[in-house]
């Protein structure tokens, strides 16, 4: 039976170096039964160009020429996104607004400078796995009602192996946190550096924790009002977390949960102490912390 590739949809995919390139036809492509299609793709310095289409001896099905584009991501057989630039991350964001179970794995550092971010996770929350694979997201510099990457992390949701670098966030409608507003799932081996302020309360990792936060750290400046370097309100488990900066406490209030959060003061507790403590809690994780050249922990693939 004939198959149709709609205009503007990815048609031909080519992986080249660290990028994945797609050709999108300007018109609908109808692949008729009884035809054999051969498309020729030219590789050049600017990307890929579809030179044309030739068909076997049965019938002429036509063709089209045009430039390919780098979408910044590829989609695996299970629907997961492999993301390597800002456009790719925003494409996953758009897809996750409709399906909050879509996994995302970063394969490169991401610069979101000048990009608008829509928070992921409304009720019942993001239930996929967001794996930074030790990569860094920079350029988070904005003022909005919601500043976190994620709003609500579902019981099945996981955020791991991610570093947010030099954020500058202002929550103009209440509280602000670096990674998630409400955590019901797992946050593992994540960090935030920079400045977080708000009309109301601030925290480095999560505002509310009903799940688990393991081997995470924050270093930066928080507004001095009901702030917690790791979380504001904790109802469950915080394990082997550390912080530096102006915050005086790891959690603002603890409601029957377990809190293992330590301030790095540079005298009795140093960042190397934090690295050792966090790695002790990461025995089953494929990334671990090491002391970076700037004196702060960085993620490395476990050998």
N, C-alpha and C positions, 0 to 999 in steps of 0.2 A: 504494500500500500504506500502511496506517496507520503512523504514527511515534509513538514514545512518548518523552516527556521525563521522566526519573526525578525523583521527589521530591527536593528539596534540591539539584538541579543547576541551574546558570545557564540561564535560559530566555530572558529578554528583556534585552538590553543597550542602555543609553543612555549616550552620552558627553555630559557636561554640564560646561562650563568645563574645568577641569584634571582632572576626575574621571571615572571610568567606573563606572556603577552597573548592578547586576544584580538581576533579580527571580528568586527561587528558589521554585517552587511547593511547597506543603506536601504535595500529593498528586501521584501520577503524572498527567501530562497526555497524553492520547491524541488525536492529531490524525488524525481519520478521513478516508479518501478520500471525496470528494464534498462536503466541507464547506469553507466559506470562513470563516476566523477573523479577527476584528478585535479587537485588544487596545488598551484605552485606558489610557495612563499619565499620571498627574497629577504635575506638578513642583511641589514645595513647598519650604519653607525647610529641612526636615530630610532631603530626598532625594527619592525617587520612591515613589509608591504606585500599585499597579495597581488601577484602579477597577472593572474588570470586563471581560467578554468578550462581544462580539456576533458572531453568525454569519450568513452569507448566507442566502438563501431556501431552501437545500436542506434543512438539518437543524440542530437545536440541539446543538452540541457541548459546551456547558457553559462554565464559567469559574471564576475564583478571584480574590479580592482579598487584598492583603497589601502589606507594606512591602518596598522594595528595599534592598539593602545595597551599600556601596562596598567592593569587594574589594581595592582598592589596586593593581590591575594590569589589564592587558589582554593578550590573546594574539593575536599576529599570525598570518597565514596559514601561515607557516613554522614555527609553534610557539614562536617567541621570545616572551619576556615583556617587556613595557614596565611598569616598576615605579615607583610614586610615593609609597609610604608603607611603614611597617614591616611591616604585615600582608601587603602585596603581596610584599615581599622574602622573608618567611618562606614564603609560598605557593610562590614560585619555588624556595626552598631545598628544600621538601618534594618538589616535582616533580623537582628535580635529583638528589635522593638515588636516584631510580629511573632517571633518564636523564641521565647526566652530560655530555651534548652540548647541552643546552638553553641557548640564548643568553639573556642578561639585559641590558637597558639601563635605566639609571636616568634618570627624567625629572624628578626633584626630589631635594632633600636628604632623608636618611633618619635618623630618630632611633630607635635600638634600645634606649633606656633601659628596663630591666626586662624585656627579651625574652631568651629562651633561643636560642642559636645552635648549630646542628649543623654541624660542619665539612663542607665540600663537597670531594669528591675522594678516593675510595679507588682501589685498583688497577683499571684502568689509568690512572685520573685524569680530571679534568675536561677535556674536549676542546672546550668551547664558547668563546664570546666573552662576557666580562663587561665591559661598557662603562659606566663611571660618568658619562660625558658631562660631566665637570668637577664633578660633585656630591660632596657630603660625606656620610659616614656618621659619626654621633656616637652616644654612649651605649654603646660597647663597654667594659663594666666588669664583669669576671667572673673567677672562678678555676675552672679546669677542667684536665683532662688534656691537652686540645688547645685552644689559644686562637686559632689562626689562622682567618681566613675560609675558607681553602682548605687542604686537606691535601696533595694531590698534583695538580699541574698537568701535564696531558698534553703531549706534544710538539706537538700541534695547538692546545692551549689558549692563550687570551690574556686577560690582565687589563689594562685600560688606563683612563686618564683618571679615576682614583679617588683621593679623599682621605679618610683615616681621621683623625678629629680627637679629640684628648684621650683616647686609649685608656688604660685601666688594666687590664692583663692580667697574670695570674699562672698560669704553667703548672706544675701540681702533679705532673706526671709526666714530668720530663725538660726539654726545651728549649721555648722560646716565641719566636714571631716575630709580626710585625704582620699580614702579608698571606697568606703561604703557607709551609707546612712544607718541601715540596720542589718546586722549579720546574724542569720539563723543557721548558716552553714559553716564552712571552714575557710580560714585565711591562713596561708602557710608561707613562710619565708618571703615576706613582702616588706617594703620600706617606703618611707616618704621623707623628703627633705624640702625645706622652704618655709613659706609663711602662709598661715591659715588664719583668717579673721572672719568675723560674722557680726550681724546685727545682734545675735544672741551668743550661743555657746560654740566652742571649738574643740576639736580633738584630732589627733594625728592619723589614726587608722580607721576607727569606726565610732559612730555616735552611740549606738546601742549594740550590745553584744549578747545574743541569746545562743550563740554557737561556740566555736572554738577559734582562738587566735594563737598561732604557734610560731615562735622564732621570728618575730617581726620587730622592726624598730622605727623610731621617728627621731629626726634631728632638725630643729628649726624653732620658729616663733609661733606661739599661739596667743590669741587674745586672752587676757587674764580675767576670765569670768566663767566659772563653772567648767573649766577646761580639764581635760585628761590627755596626757601625751599619747596613750594608746587608745583608750575609750573614755566616754563620759559615764555611761551607766553600764555596769557589767552584771549579767545574770547567770553566766555559765563559766567558761574556762579560758584563762589567759596563761600561756605557758612560755617561759624563757623569752620574754620580750624586754626591750631596752629602749631608753630614750636619752637624748641630750637636748640642750636648749633651755628655754625659760620656764617650761612647765615644772611644777613642784610635785606632781603626783602622776602616776601611771593611769589611774582611773579616778574619776571625780567621786563616784559612788559605787559601792559594791553591794549587791542585793543577794547574798547567799551563794555567790559564785566563788571560784578559786582564782586568785590573782598572783602571778609570779612575774612582776614587772620591776625593773631596776633602773635607777637613774645613773647615767655615765657622768661622773663629776670630774673625770680626768685625774683624780688623785687616788681615792680608794678603789674606784671602779673605772677602768679604761676600756676603750673600744675593743682591744684584743680580748679582754675579759668577756665582753659581750659576744664576740665571735665564737669563743670557746663554749659559752653557755648555750647559744642558739644552736650550734652544730650538735651539741649533745642531745637536743630534742629533735633533730632531723635525721635520725637513723634510717628511716624508710623513704626519705625524699631524695630525688635524683640531683638536686642542687644543694650546695652548702655555702656558707659565708666564708670570706677571706678578707683580710685587712687590705684596703686599696691604697693607692699612692697618695690620696688626699687624707688618709687617716681614718676614713669611714669604711664600714663593711661593704663589700661587693659580692655578688653572686657568681659562683663558678660551678661548672658541671662537675659532679662528683666523679672522681677517678676510680 
